[in-house]
Amino acid sequence: MSNRNTKRVGAQGEASPLKQWRRGFFLRVFCAGLLLLGVAPVLAVTPVIYQEGNQYQRIDPPQRDAQADKPTVVELFSYGCQTCYSIQPDLQQWRNQHRDQIIYQRLPAVTDRHMLFGARVYYTMVALGVADRLHTLLFDAIHRYRRPLDTEDALADFFAEHGVDKKAFRQAFRSNFTAAKLRRASIMSKRYGIRGAPTMIIAGRYRVDSSMVHNAREMTAVMDYLLKKLPVKQ
Protein backbone atom coordinates (compact mmCIF):
# COMPACT_ATOMS: atom_id res chain seq x y z
CA MET A 1 0.00 0.00 0.00
CA SER A 2 2.69 2.44 0.97
CA ASN A 3 4.65 1.67 -2.20
CA ARG A 4 1.61 2.39 -4.42
CA ASN A 5 0.95 5.66 -2.59
CA THR A 6 4.54 6.72 -3.03
CA LYS A 7 4.46 5.92 -6.72
CA ARG A 8 1.19 7.82 -7.19
CA VAL A 9 2.62 10.94 -5.57
CA GLY A 10 5.65 10.68 -7.83
CA ALA A 11 3.45 10.46 -10.91
CA GLN A 12 1.24 13.41 -9.98
CA GLY A 13 3.80 15.58 -8.16
CA GLU A 14 7.33 16.35 -9.32
CA ALA A 15 8.27 14.93 -12.70
CA SER A 16 11.16 12.51 -12.91
CA PRO A 17 14.50 13.76 -14.28
CA LEU A 18 13.83 11.86 -17.53
CA LYS A 19 10.43 13.54 -17.98
CA GLN A 20 11.89 16.96 -17.22
CA TRP A 21 14.58 16.41 -19.84
CA ARG A 22 11.99 15.30 -22.42
CA ARG A 23 9.83 18.36 -21.77
CA GLY A 24 12.78 20.69 -22.13
CA PHE A 25 13.92 18.90 -25.28
CA PHE A 26 10.52 19.10 -26.99
CA LEU A 27 10.15 22.76 -25.99
CA ARG A 28 13.50 23.56 -27.58
CA VAL A 29 12.55 21.66 -30.75
CA PHE A 30 9.19 23.49 -30.86
CA CYS A 31 10.81 26.94 -30.51
CA ALA A 32 13.42 26.06 -33.13
CA GLY A 33 10.66 25.03 -35.52
CA LEU A 34 8.84 28.33 -34.99
CA LEU A 35 12.03 30.24 -35.72
CA LEU A 36 12.55 28.28 -38.94
CA LEU A 37 9.03 29.23 -39.98
CA GLY A 38 9.73 32.88 -39.22
CA VAL A 39 7.50 32.95 -36.16
CA ALA A 40 9.01 34.25 -32.92
CA PRO A 41 7.87 32.27 -29.86
CA VAL A 42 6.23 34.37 -27.13
CA LEU A 43 8.30 34.18 -23.96
CA ALA A 44 7.58 35.72 -20.59
CA VAL A 45 9.67 38.84 -19.97
CA THR A 46 10.24 39.97 -16.41
CA PRO A 47 10.02 43.78 -16.14
CA VAL A 48 13.08 45.52 -14.72
CA ILE A 49 12.49 46.80 -11.21
CA TYR A 50 14.87 49.48 -9.96
CA GLN A 51 15.37 49.80 -6.23
CA GLU A 52 15.37 52.89 -4.08
CA GLY A 53 18.79 53.28 -2.48
CA ASN A 54 20.50 51.45 -5.36
CA GLN A 55 19.56 52.99 -8.71
CA TYR A 56 17.81 56.07 -7.34
CA GLN A 57 17.15 57.95 -4.11
CA ARG A 58 14.10 59.72 -2.78
CA ILE A 59 14.48 63.46 -2.07
CA ASP A 60 13.43 64.26 1.48
CA PRO A 61 11.74 66.62 1.73
CA PRO A 62 10.51 66.64 -1.88
CA GLN A 63 10.93 69.91 -3.73
CA ARG A 64 8.04 71.68 -5.43
CA ASP A 65 7.68 70.84 -9.09
CA ALA A 66 7.95 73.86 -11.37
CA GLN A 67 4.89 73.06 -13.51
CA ALA A 68 1.41 71.93 -12.55
CA ASP A 69 0.58 70.04 -15.75
CA LYS A 70 3.86 68.22 -16.52
CA PRO A 71 6.67 66.79 -14.38
CA THR A 72 9.93 68.73 -14.42
CA VAL A 73 13.22 66.93 -15.06
CA VAL A 74 16.31 68.84 -13.95
CA GLU A 75 19.79 68.06 -15.25
CA LEU A 76 22.50 69.14 -12.82
CA PHE A 77 25.81 69.38 -14.67
CA SER A 78 29.26 70.89 -14.58
CA TYR A 79 31.32 72.00 -17.56
CA GLY A 80 34.44 70.54 -15.98
CA CYS A 81 32.84 67.09 -15.64
CA GLN A 82 33.87 64.54 -18.28
CA THR A 83 30.90 62.27 -17.52
CA CYS A 84 28.51 65.20 -17.88
CA TYR A 85 29.95 65.75 -21.33
CA SER A 86 29.92 62.10 -22.43
CA ILE A 87 26.23 61.56 -21.60
CA GLN A 88 25.00 64.65 -23.47
CA PRO A 89 23.99 62.76 -26.65
CA ASP A 90 21.95 60.22 -24.66
CA LEU A 91 20.27 62.94 -22.60
CA GLN A 92 19.44 64.92 -25.72
CA GLN A 93 17.90 61.86 -27.35
CA TRP A 94 15.88 61.10 -24.21
CA ARG A 95 14.78 64.73 -23.99
CA ASN A 96 13.56 64.66 -27.58
CA GLN A 97 11.61 61.47 -26.97
CA HIS A 98 9.81 63.02 -23.98
CA ARG A 99 9.43 66.54 -25.28
CA ASP A 100 5.64 66.50 -24.98
CA GLN A 101 5.53 64.78 -21.57
CA ILE A 102 8.01 66.75 -19.45
CA ILE A 103 9.53 70.15 -18.73
CA TYR A 104 13.32 69.84 -19.08
CA GLN A 105 15.63 72.25 -17.27
CA ARG A 106 19.37 72.59 -16.78
CA LEU A 107 20.89 73.66 -13.48
CA PRO A 108 24.63 74.02 -12.85
CA ALA A 109 25.65 71.79 -9.95
CA VAL A 110 27.29 73.72 -7.12
CA THR A 111 28.59 71.56 -4.29
CA ASP A 112 31.78 73.52 -3.61
CA ARG A 113 33.34 76.87 -4.55
CA HIS A 114 35.32 75.34 -7.44
CA MET A 115 32.05 74.77 -9.33
CA LEU A 116 30.98 78.41 -9.12
CA PHE A 117 33.02 79.52 -12.12
CA GLY A 118 31.38 77.08 -14.53
CA ALA A 119 27.96 77.93 -13.14
CA ARG A 120 28.66 81.62 -13.72
CA VAL A 121 29.55 80.84 -17.34
CA TYR A 122 26.25 79.06 -17.90
CA TYR A 123 24.19 81.90 -16.44
CA THR A 124 26.16 84.37 -18.53
CA MET A 125 24.90 82.43 -21.55
CA VAL A 126 21.37 82.59 -20.18
CA ALA A 127 21.62 86.34 -19.59
CA LEU A 128 22.79 86.84 -23.18
CA GLY A 129 20.16 84.49 -24.63
CA VAL A 130 22.72 82.13 -26.17
CA ALA A 131 22.57 79.13 -23.79
CA ASP A 132 20.86 76.79 -26.27
CA ARG A 133 23.38 77.68 -28.98
CA LEU A 134 26.61 77.68 -26.97
CA HIS A 135 26.02 75.03 -24.28
CA THR A 136 27.21 72.07 -26.37
CA LEU A 137 29.89 74.14 -28.12
CA LEU A 138 31.45 75.03 -24.77
CA PHE A 139 31.40 71.39 -23.68
CA ASP A 140 33.12 70.45 -26.96
CA ALA A 141 35.74 73.17 -26.58
CA ILE A 142 36.68 72.00 -23.08
CA HIS A 143 36.58 68.21 -23.49
CA ARG A 144 37.04 67.52 -27.18
CA TYR A 145 39.43 70.30 -28.15
CA ARG A 146 41.03 70.70 -24.69
CA ARG A 147 40.82 74.49 -24.65
CA PRO A 148 41.76 76.03 -21.29
CA LEU A 149 38.65 78.15 -20.78
CA ASP A 150 39.18 78.77 -17.10
CA THR A 151 39.61 82.54 -17.07
CA GLU A 152 37.31 85.45 -17.90
CA ASP A 153 39.60 86.60 -20.72
CA ALA A 154 39.71 83.15 -22.35
CA LEU A 155 35.93 82.95 -22.17
CA ALA A 156 35.54 86.43 -23.63
CA ASP A 157 37.54 85.23 -26.64
CA PHE A 158 35.40 82.09 -26.93
CA PHE A 159 32.15 84.06 -26.81
CA ALA A 160 33.50 86.56 -29.35
CA GLU A 161 34.28 83.68 -31.74
CA HIS A 162 30.58 82.84 -31.64
CA GLY A 163 29.28 86.33 -32.24
CA VAL A 164 29.00 87.73 -28.72
CA ASP A 165 30.51 91.15 -28.11
CA LYS A 166 33.26 90.98 -25.46
CA LYS A 167 31.90 93.97 -23.57
CA ALA A 168 28.43 92.43 -23.47
CA PHE A 169 29.96 89.19 -22.24
CA ARG A 170 31.84 90.87 -19.40
CA GLN A 171 28.77 92.82 -18.31
CA ALA A 172 26.65 89.67 -18.19
CA PHE A 173 29.44 87.71 -16.49
CA ARG A 174 29.54 90.23 -13.62
CA SER A 175 25.85 91.12 -13.54
CA ASN A 176 23.46 90.99 -10.59
CA PHE A 177 21.30 88.61 -12.62
CA THR A 178 24.15 86.10 -12.83
CA ALA A 179 25.02 86.48 -9.15
CA ALA A 180 21.40 85.83 -8.15
CA LYS A 181 21.23 82.73 -10.34
CA LEU A 182 24.45 81.45 -8.75
CA ARG A 183 22.91 81.74 -5.30
CA ARG A 184 19.85 79.86 -6.45
CA ALA A 185 21.96 77.08 -8.03
CA SER A 186 23.86 76.65 -4.77
CA ILE A 187 20.64 76.56 -2.72
CA MET A 188 18.92 74.06 -5.02
CA SER A 189 21.98 71.81 -5.15
CA LYS A 190 21.73 71.52 -1.36
CA ARG A 191 17.97 71.04 -1.34
CA TYR A 192 18.21 68.27 -3.91
CA GLY A 193 20.91 66.63 -1.77
CA ILE A 194 23.29 66.07 -4.67
CA ARG A 195 26.83 64.81 -4.20
CA GLY A 196 28.14 65.93 -7.57
CA ALA A 197 27.40 65.87 -11.27
CA PRO A 198 25.80 64.60 -13.36
CA THR A 199 22.62 64.22 -11.33
CA MET A 200 19.07 64.02 -12.65
CA ILE A 201 16.08 65.19 -10.60
CA ILE A 202 12.64 63.79 -11.43
CA ALA A 203 9.71 66.00 -10.43
CA GLY A 204 11.51 67.16 -7.28
CA ARG A 205 10.94 63.69 -5.79
CA TYR A 206 13.72 61.42 -7.04
CA ARG A 207 17.45 61.74 -7.60
CA VAL A 208 19.66 59.68 -9.95
CA ASP A 209 23.39 60.25 -10.30
CA SER A 210 26.17 58.55 -12.24
CA SER A 211 27.42 56.59 -9.23
CA MET A 212 24.10 54.67 -9.09
CA VAL A 213 24.09 53.37 -12.68
CA HIS A 214 26.51 51.67 -15.06
CA ASN A 215 26.10 53.96 -18.06
CA ALA A 216 23.96 56.65 -19.66
CA ARG A 217 21.53 54.12 -21.11
CA GLU A 218 20.76 52.75 -17.65
CA MET A 219 20.41 56.28 -16.30
CA THR A 220 17.73 57.14 -18.85
CA ALA A 221 16.01 53.78 -18.21
CA VAL A 222 15.82 54.62 -14.50
CA MET A 223 14.44 58.04 -15.39
CA ASP A 224 11.72 56.37 -17.46
CA TYR A 225 10.92 54.08 -14.54
CA LEU A 226 10.63 57.01 -12.14
CA LEU A 227 8.39 58.98 -14.48
CA LYS A 228 5.97 56.04 -14.46
CA LYS A 229 6.00 56.04 -10.64
CA LEU A 230 4.75 59.62 -10.46
CA PRO A 231 1.10 60.25 -9.63
CA VAL A 232 -0.94 61.38 -12.62
CA LYS A 233 -1.36 65.17 -12.64
CA GLN A 234 -4.92 66.40 -12.99
C-alpha positions in Angstrom: 0.0 0.0 0.0 2.7 2.4 1.0 4.7 1.7 -2.2 1.6 2.4 -4.4 1.0 5.7 -2.6 4.5 6.7 -3.0 4.5 5.9 -6.7 1.2 7.8 -7.2 2.6 10.9 -5.6 5.6 10.7 -7.8 3.5 10.5 -10.9 1.2 13.4 -10.0 3.8 15.6 -8.2 7.3 16.4 -9.3 8.3 14.9 -12.7 11.2 12.5 -12.9 14.5 13.8 -14.3 13.8 11.9 -17.5 10.4 13.5 -18.0 11.9 17.0 -17.2 14.6 16.4 -19.8 12.0 15.3 -22.4 9.8 18.4 -21.8 12.8 20.7 -22.1 13.9 18.9 -25.3 10.5 19.1 -27.0 10.1 22.8 -26.0 13.5 23.6 -27.6 12.5 21.7 -30.7 9.2 23.5 -30.9 10.8 26.9 -30.5 13.4 26.1 -33.1 10.7 25.0 -35.5 8.8 28.3 -35.0 12.0 30.2 -35.7 12.6 28.3 -38.9 9.0 29.2 -40.0 9.7 32.9 -39.2 7.5 32.9 -36.2 9.0 34.3 -32.9 7.9 32.3 -29.9 6.2 34.4 -27.1 8.3 34.2 -24.0 7.6 35.7 -20.6 9.7 38.8 -20.0 10.2 40.0 -16.4 10.0 43.8 -16.1 13.1 45.5 -14.7 12.5 46.8 -11.2 14.9 49.5 -10.0 15.4 49.8 -6.2 15.4 52.9 -4.1 18.8 53.3 -2.5 20.5 51.5 -5.4 19.6 53.0 -8.7 17.8 56.1 -7.3 17.1 57.9 -4.1 14.1 59.7 -2.8 14.5 63.5 -2.1 13.4 64.3 1.5 11.7 66.6 1.7 10.5 66.6 -1.9 10.9 69.9 -3.7 8.0 71.7 -5.4 7.7 70.8 -9.1 7.9 73.9 -11.4 4.9 73.1 -13.5 1.4 71.9 -12.6 0.6 70.0 -15.7 3.9 68.2 -16.5 6.7 66.8 -14.4 9.9 68.7 -14.4 13.2 66.9 -15.1 16.3 68.8 -14.0 19.8 68.1 -15.3 22.5 69.1 -12.8 25.8 69.4 -14.7 29.3 70.9 -14.6 31.3 72.0 -17.6 34.4 70.5 -16.0 32.8 67.1 -15.6 33.9 64.5 -18.3 30.9 62.3 -17.5 28.5 65.2 -17.9 30.0 65.8 -21.3 29.9 62.1 -22.4 26.2 61.6 -21.6 25.0 64.7 -23.5 24.0 62.8 -26.7 22.0 60.2 -24.7 20.3 62.9 -22.6 19.4 64.9 -25.7 17.9 61.9 -27.4 15.9 61.1 -24.2 14.8 64.7 -24.0 13.6 64.7 -27.6 11.6 61.5 -27.0 9.8 63.0 -24.0 9.4 66.5 -25.3 5.6 66.5 -25.0 5.5 64.8 -21.6 8.0 66.8 -19.4 9.5 70.1 -18.7 13.3 69.8 -19.1 15.6 72.2 -17.3 19.4 72.6 -16.8 20.9 73.7 -13.5 24.6 74.0 -12.8 25.7 71.8 -10.0 27.3 73.7 -7.1 28.6 71.6 -4.3 31.8 73.5 -3.6 33.3 76.9 -4.5 35.3 75.3 -7.4 32.1 74.8 -9.3 31.0 78.4 -9.1 33.0 79.5 -12.1 31.4 77.1 -14.5 28.0 77.9 -13.1 28.7 81.6 -13.7 29.6 80.8 -17.3 26.3 79.1 -17.9 24.2 81.9 -16.4 26.2 84.4 -18.5 24.9 82.4 -21.5 21.4 82.6 -20.2 21.6 86.3 -19.6 22.8 86.8 -23.2 20.2 84.5 -24.6 22.7 82.1 -26.2 22.6 79.1 -23.8 20.9 76.8 -26.3 23.4 77.7 -29.0 26.6 77.7 -27.0 26.0 75.0 -24.3 27.2 72.1 -26.4 29.9 74.1 -28.1 31.5 75.0 -24.8 31.4 71.4 -23.7 33.1 70.4 -27.0 35.7 73.2 -26.6 36.7 72.0 -23.1 36.6 68.2 -23.5 37.0 67.5 -27.2 39.4 70.3 -28.1 41.0 70.7 -24.7 40.8 74.5 -24.6 41.8 76.0 -21.3 38.6 78.1 -20.8 39.2 78.8 -17.1 39.6 82.5 -17.1 37.3 85.4 -17.9 39.6 86.6 -20.7 39.7 83.1 -22.3 35.9 82.9 -22.2 35.5 86.4 -23.6 37.5 85.2 -26.6 35.4 82.1 -26.9 32.1 84.1 -26.8 33.5 86.6 -29.3 34.3 83.7 -31.7 30.6 82.8 -31.6 29.3 86.3 -32.2 29.0 87.7 -28.7 30.5 91.2 -28.1 33.3 91.0 -25.5 31.9 94.0 -23.6 28.4 92.4 -23.5 30.0 89.2 -22.2 31.8 90.9 -19.4 28.8 92.8 -18.3 26.6 89.7 -18.2 29.4 87.7 -16.5 29.5 90.2 -13.6 25.9 91.1 -13.5 23.5 91.0 -10.6 21.3 88.6 -12.6 24.1 86.1 -12.8 25.0 86.5 -9.2 21.4 85.8 -8.2 21.2 82.7 -10.3 24.4 81.5 -8.8 22.9 81.7 -5.3 19.9 79.9 -6.4 22.0 77.1 -8.0 23.9 76.7 -4.8 20.6 76.6 -2.7 18.9 74.1 -5.0 22.0 71.8 -5.1 21.7 71.5 -1.4 18.0 71.0 -1.3 18.2 68.3 -3.9 20.9 66.6 -1.8 23.3 66.1 -4.7 26.8 64.8 -4.2 28.1 65.9 -7.6 27.4 65.9 -11.3 25.8 64.6 -13.4 22.6 64.2 -11.3 19.1 64.0 -12.6 16.1 65.2 -10.6 12.6 63.8 -11.4 9.7 66.0 -10.4 11.5 67.2 -7.3 10.9 63.7 -5.8 13.7 61.4 -7.0 17.5 61.7 -7.6 19.7 59.7 -9.9 23.4 60.3 -10.3 26.2 58.6 -12.2 27.4 56.6 -9.2 24.1 54.7 -9.1 24.1 53.4 -12.7 26.5 51.7 -15.1 26.1 54.0 -18.1 24.0 56.7 -19.7 21.5 54.1 -21.1 20.8 52.8 -17.6 20.4 56.3 -16.3 17.7 57.1 -18.9 16.0 53.8 -18.2 15.8 54.6 -14.5 14.4 58.0 -15.4 11.7 56.4 -17.5 10.9 54.1 -14.5 10.6 57.0 -12.1 8.4 59.0 -14.5 6.0 56.0 -14.5 6.0 56.0 -10.6 4.7 59.6 -10.5 1.1 60.3 -9.6 -0.9 61.4 -12.6 -1.4 65.2 -12.6 -4.9 66.4 -13.0 
